[in-house]
Amino acid sequence: MKIWTQGKWLWTRTIGSTVVGEFIDSALFYTIAFWGIMSTDQIITVALTQYVLKTSWEILATPLTYWIVAKLKRAENEDYYDRNTNFTPFSLKV
């Protein structure tokens, strides 16, 4: 995404990955952890509540993320782009 956006819109990468990742994490974890212990309605409520809290935290922490990233880029004099890296998890080179 950094290459697609030419290094702009950091918030789309941080919040976007949180939206997708926390949805999958919350759905899987709470279902596996509490299946048979809680009712389906309770599991859904807990999973959605955690999802909203975690995603909200990422949104609130975005200004801090921008500050830290800018500070690191200045200190390291580096802004790396992985243009020639294939990130697909569906290929394997042996």
PyRosetta script that sets phi, psi and omega in degrees:
from pyrosetta import init, pose_from_sequence

init()
pose = pose_from_sequence("MKIWTQGKWLWTRTIGSTVVGEFIDSALFYTIAFWGIMSTDQIITVALTQYVLKTSWEILATPLTYWIVAKLKRAENEDYYDRNTNFTPFSLKV")
pose.set_psi(1, -31.9)
pose.set_omega(1, 179.5)
pose.set_phi(2, -63.0)
pose.set_psi(2, -38.7)
pose.set_omega(2, 179.0)
pose.set_phi(3, -69.7)
pose.set_psi(3, -44.2)
pose.set_omega(3, 179.4)
pose.set_phi(4, -58.6)
pose.set_psi(4, -39.8)
pose.set_omega(4, -177.1)
pose.set_phi(5, -93.0)
pose.set_psi(5, 5.7)
pose.set_omega(5, -179.3)
pose.set_phi(6, 54.7)
pose.set_psi(6, 40.1)
pose.set_omega(6, 176.5)
pose.set_phi(7, 80.5)
pose.set_psi(7, 1.8)
pose.set_omega(7, -178.6)
pose.set_phi(8, -95.6)
pose.set_psi(8, 169.8)
pose.set_omega(8, 173.4)
pose.set_phi(9, 57.8)
pose.set_psi(9, 53.2)
pose.set_omega(9, 177.0)
pose.set_phi(10, -53.0)
pose.set_psi(10, -37.4)
pose.set_omega(10, -178.2)
pose.set_phi(11, -59.0)
pose.set_psi(11, -32.0)
pose.set_omega(11, 179.3)
pose.set_phi(12, -67.4)
pose.set_psi(12, -33.0)
pose.set_omega(12, 179.4)
pose.set_phi(13, -76.2)
pose.set_psi(13, -44.2)
pose.set_omega(13, -177.6)
pose.set_phi(14, -71.1)
pose.set_psi(14, -48.5)
pose.set_omega(14, -178.4)
pose.set_phi(15, -72.2)
pose.set_psi(15, -40.3)
pose.set_omega(15, 179.2)
pose.set_phi(16, -60.1)
pose.set_psi(16, -44.0)
pose.set_omega(16, 179.3)
pose.set_phi(17, -67.6)
pose.set_psi(17, -34.4)
pose.set_omega(17, 177.4)
pose.set_phi(18, -67.6)
pose.set_psi(18, -43.5)
pose.set_omega(18, -179.9)
pose.set_phi(19, -57.4)
pose.set_psi(19, -48.1)
pose.set_omega(19, -178.2)
pose.set_phi(20, -72.6)
pose.set_psi(20, -50.2)
pose.set_omega(20, -175.4)
pose.set_phi(21, -63.9)
pose.set_psi(21, -44.2)
pose.set_omega(21, -179.4)
pose.set_phi(22, -70.3)
pose.set_psi(22, -30.2)
pose.set_omega(22, 175.9)
pose.set_phi(23, -63.5)
pose.set_psi(23, -48.5)
pose.set_omega(23, 179.9)
pose.set_phi(24, -64.8)
pose.set_psi(24, -45.9)
pose.set_omega(24, -179.5)
pose.set_phi(25, -60.4)
pose.set_psi(25, -49.5)
pose.set_omega(25, -178.1)
pose.set_phi(26, -64.7)
pose.set_psi(26, -43.1)
pose.set_omega(26, -179.5)
pose.set_phi(27, -61.8)
pose.set_psi(27, -46.0)
pose.set_omega(27, -178.2)
pose.set_phi(28, -72.8)
pose.set_psi(28, -50.6)
pose.set_omega(28, -173.8)
pose.set_phi(29, -60.8)
pose.set_psi(29, -53.4)
pose.set_omega(29, -174.4)
pose.set_phi(30, -68.1)
pose.set_psi(30, -31.7)
pose.set_omega(30, 175.8)
pose.set_phi(31, -67.0)
pose.set_psi(31, -47.4)
pose.set_omega(31, -179.0)
pose.set_phi(32, -67.7)
pose.set_psi(32, -43.5)
pose.set_omega(32, -174.7)
pose.set_phi(33, -69.6)
pose.set_psi(33, -34.7)
pose.set_omega(33, -171.0)
pose.set_phi(34, -116.9)
pose.set_psi(34, 6.3)
pose.set_omega(34, 178.8)
pose.set_phi(35, -62.3)
pose.set_psi(35, 127.7)
pose.set_omega(35, -179.4)
pose.set_phi(36, 87.8)
pose.set_psi(36, -13.6)
pose.set_omega(36, 178.1)
pose.set_phi(37, -100.2)
pose.set_psi(37, -39.9)
pose.set_omega(37, 179.6)
pose.set_phi(38, -117.3)
pose.set_psi(38, 161.2)
pose.set_omega(38, 175.1)
pose.set_phi(39, -73.5)
pose.set_psi(39, 161.9)
pose.set_omega(39, 179.2)
pose.set_phi(40, -59.1)
pose.set_psi(40, -40.9)
pose.set_omega(40, 178.7)
pose.set_phi(41, -61.4)
pose.set_psi(41, -40.9)
pose.set_omega(41, 179.2)
pose.set_phi(42, -66.9)
pose.set_psi(42, -41.6)
pose.set_omega(42, 179.0)
pose.set_phi(43, -61.7)
pose.set_psi(43, -44.9)
pose.set_omega(43, 179.5)
pose.set_phi(44, -62.5)
pose.set_psi(44, -42.6)
pose.set_omega(44, 179.0)
pose.set_phi(45, -61.9)
pose.set_psi(45, -47.0)
pose.set_omega(45, 179.8)
pose.set_phi(46, -64.0)
pose.set_psi(46, -45.8)
pose.set_omega(46, -178.7)
pose.set_phi(47, -62.5)
pose.set_psi(47, -45.1)
pose.set_omega(47, 179.6)
pose.set_phi(48, -66.4)
pose.set_psi(48, -39.6)
pose.set_omega(48, 178.3)
pose.set_phi(49, -62.3)
pose.set_psi(49, -46.6)
pose.set_omega(49, 178.4)
pose.set_phi(50, -63.0)
pose.set_psi(50, -41.0)
pose.set_omega(50, 178.5)
pose.set_phi(51, -59.8)
pose.set_psi(51, -47.8)
pose.set_omega(51, -179.7)
pose.set_phi(52, -64.3)
pose.set_psi(52, -43.2)
pose.set_omega(52, 179.9)
pose.set_phi(53, -63.5)
pose.set_psi(53, -46.4)
pose.set_omega(53, -178.1)
pose.set_phi(54, -66.7)
pose.set_psi(54, -41.3)
pose.set_omega(54, 179.8)
pose.set_phi(55, -69.2)
pose.set_psi(55, -39.6)
pose.set_omega(55, 177.2)
pose.set_phi(56, -62.2)
pose.set_psi(56, -40.5)
pose.set_omega(56, 178.3)
pose.set_phi(57, -61.3)
pose.set_psi(57, -42.6)
pose.set_omega(57, 179.0)
pose.set_phi(58, -61.6)
pose.set_psi(58, -41.3)
pose.set_omega(58, 178.5)
pose.set_phi(59, -63.6)
pose.set_psi(59, -44.7)
pose.set_omega(59, 179.4)
pose.set_phi(60, -67.1)
pose.set_psi(60, -31.7)
pose.set_omega(60, -177.6)
pose.set_phi(61, -84.7)
pose.set_psi(61, -4.7)
pose.set_omega(61, -177.1)
pose.set_phi(62, -57.2)
pose.set_psi(62, -43.9)
pose.set_omega(62, 176.8)
pose.set_phi(63, -59.9)
pose.set_psi(63, -38.2)
pose.set_omega(63, 176.8)
pose.set_phi(64, -65.4)
pose.set_psi(64, -39.9)
pose.set_omega(64, 177.3)
pose.set_phi(65, -60.4)
pose.set_psi(65, -45.7)
pose.set_omega(65, 177.8)
pose.set_phi(66, -58.8)
pose.set_psi(66, -42.2)
pose.set_omega(66, -179.0)
pose.set_phi(67, -64.5)
pose.set_psi(67, -45.6)
pose.set_omega(67, -178.9)
pose.set_phi(68, -65.4)
pose.set_psi(68, -44.8)
pose.set_omega(68, 180.0)
pose.set_phi(69, -61.3)
pose.set_psi(69, -44.9)
pose.set_omega(69, 179.6)
pose.set_phi(70, -62.5)
pose.set_psi(70, -42.1)
pose.set_omega(70, 179.4)
pose.set_phi(71, -63.5)
pose.set_psi(71, -43.5)
pose.set_omega(71, 179.0)
pose.set_phi(72, -65.7)
pose.set_psi(72, -42.0)
pose.set_omega(72, 179.0)
pose.set_phi(73, -61.3)
pose.set_psi(73, -41.3)
pose.set_omega(73, 177.8)
pose.set_phi(74, -66.9)
pose.set_psi(74, -44.4)
pose.set_omega(74, -177.4)
pose.set_phi(75, -66.1)
pose.set_psi(75, -38.9)
pose.set_omega(75, -176.6)
pose.set_phi(76, -94.4)
pose.set_psi(76, -8.6)
pose.set_omega(76, -177.5)
pose.set_phi(77, 50.2)
pose.set_psi(77, 47.7)
pose.set_omega(77, -173.0)
pose.set_phi(78, -144.5)
pose.set_psi(78, 138.8)
pose.set_omega(78, 171.9)
pose.set_phi(79, -146.5)
pose.set_psi(79, 89.5)
pose.set_omega(79, -168.4)
pose.set_phi(80, -86.1)
pose.set_psi(80, 138.0)
pose.set_omega(80, 174.8)
pose.set_phi(81, -120.3)
pose.set_psi(81, 129.2)
pose.set_omega(81, 178.6)
pose.set_phi(82, -91.2)
pose.set_psi(82, 65.3)
pose.set_omega(82, -174.9)
pose.set_phi(83, -69.0)
pose.set_psi(83, -33.5)
pose.set_omega(83, -175.6)
pose.set_phi(84, -104.0)
pose.set_psi(84, 19.7)
pose.set_omega(84, 180.0)
pose.set_phi(85, -103.3)
pose.set_psi(85, 131.7)
pose.set_omega(85, 177.1)
pose.set_phi(86, -94.2)
pose.set_psi(86, 112.4)
pose.set_omega(86, -175.2)
pose.set_phi(87, -94.4)
pose.set_psi(87, 4.7)
pose.set_omega(87, -176.8)
pose.set_phi(88, -65.7)
pose.set_psi(88, 132.4)
pose.set_omega(88, 178.0)
pose.set_phi(89, -83.7)
pose.set_psi(89, 1.5)
pose.set_omega(89, -173.8)
pose.set_phi(90, -100.9)
pose.set_psi(90, 9.1)
pose.set_omega(90, 175.9)
pose.set_phi(91, -126.8)
pose.set_psi(91, 148.8)
pose.set_omega(91, -178.1)
pose.set_phi(92, -135.4)
pose.set_psi(92, 121.8)
pose.set_omega(92, 177.3)
pose.set_phi(93, -107.3)
pose.set_psi(93, 124.7)
pose.set_omega(93, -178.0)
pose.set_phi(94, -108.5)
pose.dump_pdb("model.pdb")
